[in-house]
Amino acid sequence: MHPRAGRYTASGLRTSLLSVPGVVGAEAVGLRPIGEVMGCVVEHADDLAASMRRGYATALDRLRAEASALGADGVLAIGCTVTRVSATVREFVVLGTAVRASRGKRPPQPFTTGLPGPDVAKLMLAGWVPVTLAIGIDDGTAYDLAMTGRPGEEATVPTELVTRVRAAARAEFLASVHRSGADGGLVTSTTLRAWALGHTGAAAVASVFGTAVARFGAGPVPTASLPVLPLDGNPPGVGR
C-alpha cells in the first residue's frame, strides 16, 4: 500500500482540498471526497520543455498511484506547480482531492482533472465525463541582431517566437487529448514566460493545461462552464 494511503487507513482521517461548493458539486453527481492526494518529483532541467513534460508526467503518475491506493475513482481540482530550486533543478508538484463514485461502473484507473467540483458537476449533467489532465508544453529561442535598434517598432522576431511556442503548446495539448481516446478537451489555463538572451536574443516557454473529456450521454452542452473543444471539428453534440 502507498505510504500516505497507509497513514490514512491507520488514522481514519480524510483530508480534502475542495471548497464547500466544490464538495457539494461533487456529491451532487455521486462523487464523494475520500482524501487529498499528491505527486511530486525534483528534476534536473537539461532541456526546459522536455524536463517540464517529464516532471509533470512523473508527478501525475505518482498522484494516480496514491489515488488508486485509496480506492479512488477520480481526482478533482488538481493544481500543478513548479518551483525553481536552482538554475538547473526544479520541483514539480500536483495536488488534488480523490473522490469515489457512489454509483455506476468504476473506471479502470482514476480520472484526473483540474476542474473543481461545481464544474465537474456541470460537465457530467451535460453528458460529459473527465478522462485525464492534459498538458501541452513548448519552448524556443530566437535571435535578431537588430532587435534593439528599432525603438517604437514591433520586435518581429520575439513576436514570432512567442506565437510559435504558444501554437506548439496548444497542438501538443490537443495531441495529448487525442491519445487519451477522449472526444474533446477543456482548456483551463495557459501560461507564457519570455526573457531576454543578452541584447539580441529572446527565449520563451508556453504551457496549456486542461482536461480531456468524453461524451457518455445526451444532455445540454455546458454554457456556464468552460467551452468544449471537439477533436473532429464539429460543434459539441453534433454527430455524437
VMD Tcl script that draws the C-alpha trace (Angstrom):
set ca {
  {0.00 0.00 0.00}
  {1.16 3.56 -0.73}
  {2.72 5.09 2.48}
  {0.34 8.08 2.57}
  {-2.67 5.82 1.90}
  {-1.48 3.61 4.72}
  {-1.45 6.56 7.11}
  {-5.00 7.47 6.05}
  {-6.14 3.90 6.68}
  {-4.46 3.73 10.09}
  {-5.77 7.10 11.30}
  {-9.22 7.04 9.74}
  {-8.78 10.72 8.82}
  {-9.77 12.04 5.39}
  {-8.46 15.38 4.12}
  {-9.87 17.43 1.25}
  {-8.72 20.48 -0.68}
  {-12.20 21.16 -2.08}
  {-14.18 24.22 -1.05}
  {-17.69 23.80 0.37}
  {-19.24 24.48 -3.08}
  {-16.70 22.03 -4.52}
  {-17.78 19.25 -2.15}
  {-21.48 19.96 -2.77}
  {-20.95 19.98 -6.54}
  {-19.04 16.70 -6.48}
  {-21.55 14.96 -4.22}
  {-24.43 16.18 -6.42}
  {-23.18 13.83 -9.15}
  {-22.29 10.97 -6.81}
  {-18.59 11.72 -6.19}
  {-17.63 11.54 -2.51}
  {-14.29 13.10 -1.43}
  {-12.10 10.48 0.27}
  {-8.73 12.20 0.70}
  {-6.13 14.64 -0.54}
  {-3.54 13.12 -2.90}
  {-0.21 14.37 -4.18}
  {2.58 13.57 -6.60}
  {5.96 15.29 -6.73}
  {9.42 14.97 -8.26}
  {12.62 17.02 -8.43}
  {14.02 17.21 -11.97}
  {17.32 18.35 -13.46}
  {16.48 20.66 -16.36}
  {18.80 19.54 -19.16}
  {16.21 20.75 -21.69}
  {13.47 23.03 -20.32}
  {10.43 21.77 -22.23}
  {11.50 18.10 -22.01}
  {12.17 18.49 -18.29}
  {8.73 20.06 -17.71}
  {6.97 17.30 -19.66}
  {8.86 14.62 -17.72}
  {8.34 16.35 -14.38}
  {4.59 16.82 -14.71}
  {4.12 13.30 -16.15}
  {6.03 11.70 -13.25}
  {4.21 13.76 -10.63}
  {0.82 12.86 -12.17}
  {1.71 9.17 -12.25}
  {2.53 9.32 -8.54}
  {-0.72 11.17 -7.79}
  {-2.67 8.47 -9.65}
  {-0.85 5.72 -7.74}
  {-1.76 7.36 -4.44}
  {-5.39 7.80 -5.56}
  {-5.58 4.14 -6.64}
  {-4.23 3.05 -3.26}
  {-7.12 4.93 -1.62}
  {-9.63 3.19 -3.88}
  {-10.47 6.42 -5.69}
  {-12.36 6.69 -8.97}
  {-11.04 10.16 -9.79}
  {-9.12 13.22 -8.62}
  {-10.65 16.70 -8.79}
  {-9.29 20.26 -8.69}
  {-5.70 19.26 -9.39}
  {-3.24 22.13 -9.05}
  {0.14 21.98 -10.83}
  {3.08 23.98 -9.53}
  {6.75 24.15 -10.41}
  {9.36 25.65 -8.09}
  {12.83 26.58 -9.24}
  {15.29 25.07 -6.75}
  {18.42 26.21 -8.61}
  {19.45 27.23 -12.11}
  {19.11 23.64 -13.34}
  {16.79 21.96 -10.81}
  {13.00 22.28 -10.47}
  {10.41 20.67 -8.21}
  {7.09 19.63 -9.77}
  {4.06 19.13 -7.51}
  {0.50 18.10 -8.39}
  {-2.11 18.17 -5.66}
  {-5.82 17.30 -5.71}
  {-8.72 15.63 -3.92}
  {-9.53 11.97 -4.57}
  {-13.21 11.05 -4.97}
  {-15.09 7.77 -5.06}
  {-18.24 7.21 -7.13}
  {-21.30 6.13 -5.16}
  {-22.89 4.51 -8.21}
  {-22.18 3.42 -11.77}
  {-19.33 1.47 -13.31}
  {-15.89 2.10 -11.84}
  {-13.14 3.23 -14.27}
  {-10.03 1.01 -14.68}
  {-7.90 3.85 -13.30}
  {-8.81 7.13 -11.60}
  {-9.68 10.01 -13.90}
  {-7.79 13.26 -13.30}
  {-8.94 16.83 -13.84}
  {-8.07 20.36 -12.80}
  {-11.77 21.27 -12.75}
  {-13.37 21.96 -9.35}
  {-16.45 20.14 -8.08}
  {-19.10 22.56 -9.46}
  {-17.61 22.45 -12.99}
  {-17.33 18.65 -12.90}
  {-21.00 18.51 -11.88}
  {-22.00 20.79 -14.79}
  {-19.94 18.68 -17.16}
  {-21.43 15.36 -16.04}
  {-25.01 16.67 -16.01}
  {-24.43 17.72 -19.61}
  {-23.39 14.19 -20.59}
  {-19.60 14.56 -20.45}
  {-17.09 12.91 -18.13}
  {-13.47 13.89 -17.31}
  {-10.83 11.47 -18.61}
  {-7.41 12.87 -17.78}
  {-5.48 16.03 -17.10}
  {-3.85 17.09 -20.39}
  {-0.80 19.34 -20.71}
  {0.97 20.87 -23.70}
  {4.41 22.50 -23.41}
  {6.84 24.07 -25.86}
  {9.83 26.39 -25.71}
  {12.21 28.08 -28.11}
  {14.82 30.77 -28.69}
  {15.33 33.39 -31.39}
  {17.99 35.94 -32.27}
  {17.88 39.23 -34.18}
  {20.98 41.40 -34.45}
  {18.81 44.47 -34.94}
  {16.45 43.69 -32.04}
  {17.43 46.77 -30.01}
  {17.87 49.11 -32.96}
  {14.21 49.87 -33.74}
  {12.66 51.77 -30.79}
  {8.93 52.30 -31.11}
  {8.52 49.47 -33.62}
  {7.32 45.91 -33.21}
  {10.04 43.40 -32.32}
  {9.13 40.94 -35.05}
  {11.43 38.07 -34.08}
  {10.27 37.84 -30.40}
  {6.64 38.20 -31.56}
  {7.06 35.28 -33.93}
  {8.79 33.28 -31.18}
  {6.00 33.60 -28.60}
  {3.37 32.99 -31.28}
  {5.16 29.83 -32.35}
  {5.65 28.34 -28.88}
  {2.04 29.11 -27.90}
  {0.74 27.38 -31.02}
  {3.03 24.37 -30.49}
  {1.96 24.04 -26.83}
  {-1.69 24.09 -27.86}
  {-1.04 21.49 -30.57}
  {0.69 19.26 -28.01}
  {-2.28 19.68 -25.65}
  {-4.68 18.54 -28.38}
  {-2.39 15.61 -29.22}
  {-2.46 14.59 -25.55}
  {-6.26 14.72 -25.58}
  {-6.34 12.60 -28.75}
  {-4.00 9.96 -27.28}
  {-6.30 9.59 -24.27}
  {-9.13 8.49 -26.55}
  {-11.33 11.39 -25.40}
  {-13.81 13.28 -27.57}
  {-12.56 16.76 -26.76}
  {-10.72 18.97 -24.34}
  {-11.32 21.84 -21.94}
  {-8.54 24.42 -21.72}
  {-8.45 25.75 -18.17}
  {-5.25 27.83 -18.19}
  {-2.35 28.92 -20.36}
  {0.99 30.34 -19.32}
  {3.80 32.11 -21.15}
  {7.20 33.15 -19.83}
  {9.64 35.07 -22.03}
  {13.03 36.56 -21.25}
  {15.95 38.24 -22.98}
  {19.13 36.45 -24.02}
  {21.68 39.21 -24.00}
  {20.92 42.17 -26.29}
  {19.97 40.24 -29.41}
  {18.16 37.10 -28.25}
  {14.90 36.00 -26.65}
  {13.62 32.79 -25.12}
  {10.08 31.70 -24.31}
  {8.22 28.74 -22.82}
  {4.45 28.23 -23.08}
  {2.13 25.78 -21.33}
  {-1.51 24.79 -21.85}
  {-3.35 22.97 -19.06}
  {-6.78 21.38 -19.33}
  {-8.89 18.23 -19.17}
  {-9.65 15.62 -21.81}
  {-13.37 14.82 -21.74}
  {-15.53 12.06 -23.21}
  {-19.19 12.02 -24.18}
  {-21.24 9.40 -22.29}
  {-24.85 10.50 -22.71}
  {-27.29 13.01 -24.10}
  {-27.71 16.37 -22.47}
  {-27.32 20.11 -22.99}
  {-23.90 21.47 -23.88}
  {-22.34 23.26 -20.87}
  {-22.60 27.02 -21.34}
  {-21.93 28.31 -17.84}
  {-18.63 26.45 -17.59}
  {-15.65 26.27 -19.92}
  {-16.03 25.53 -23.65}
  {-15.67 22.04 -25.06}
  {-13.23 21.72 -27.95}
  {-14.15 18.59 -30.01}
  {-11.31 16.93 -31.90}
  {-13.40 16.27 -35.03}
  {-14.03 19.94 -35.77}
  {-17.80 19.70 -35.23}
  {-19.66 21.74 -32.62}
  {-20.24 19.86 -29.34}
  {-23.09 17.39 -29.66}
  {-23.07 17.26 -33.48}
  {-22.86 13.71 -34.82}
  {-22.41 12.21 -31.38}
}
mol new
graphics top color blue
foreach p $ca { graphics top sphere $p radius 0.5 }
foreach p [lrange $ca 0 end-1] q [lrange $ca 1 end] { graphics top cylinder $p $q radius 0.2 }
display resetview
